[in-house]
Amino acid sequence: MTKSVVQEIGVLVPTFKEDKIVILFGPQAPKELREMAVIHEFEHLTEEPLKQGGTIQFGDESFTITALGTIANKNYKELGHISIYFQEPMEEVLPGAVFAHPHRFPTIDKGTVITVK
């Protein structure tokens, strides 16, 4: 199980609510990306945290991973970065993308625990 805690929420994060996209980044995210990202810090990280059929939780809200890009795990482990789309997967999944169901924007606050299993 991989676990991280939300440290900061960029001012532009609420603008992605309608599109149902959450951009996660680790604490080393550059200033220009921090505005649009949820900054989180790992407390525990497993080797391959993201997998199709696995779950990602924001606090008590659980989502099933329905598709993921070819470098999503690499980016997540190295940079804490993934883009999560709470919608149906596109025909071609972007390399760092993760798709999840149900299709609703999660509640995220500073201190929210993100769990991937």
Secondary structure as UniProt FT lines:
FT   STRAND          2..9
FT   TURN            11..12
FT   HELIX           13..16
FT   TURN            17..20
FT   STRAND          21..25
FT   TURN            27..28
FT   HELIX           31..34
FT   TURN            35..36
FT   STRAND          38..44
FT   TURN            52..53
FT   STRAND          55..58
FT   TURN            59..60
FT   STRAND          61..68
FT   TURN            70..71
FT   HELIX           72..79
FT   STRAND          82..85
FT   TURN            95..96
FT   STRAND          97..101
FT   TURN            110..111
FT   STRAND          113..116
//
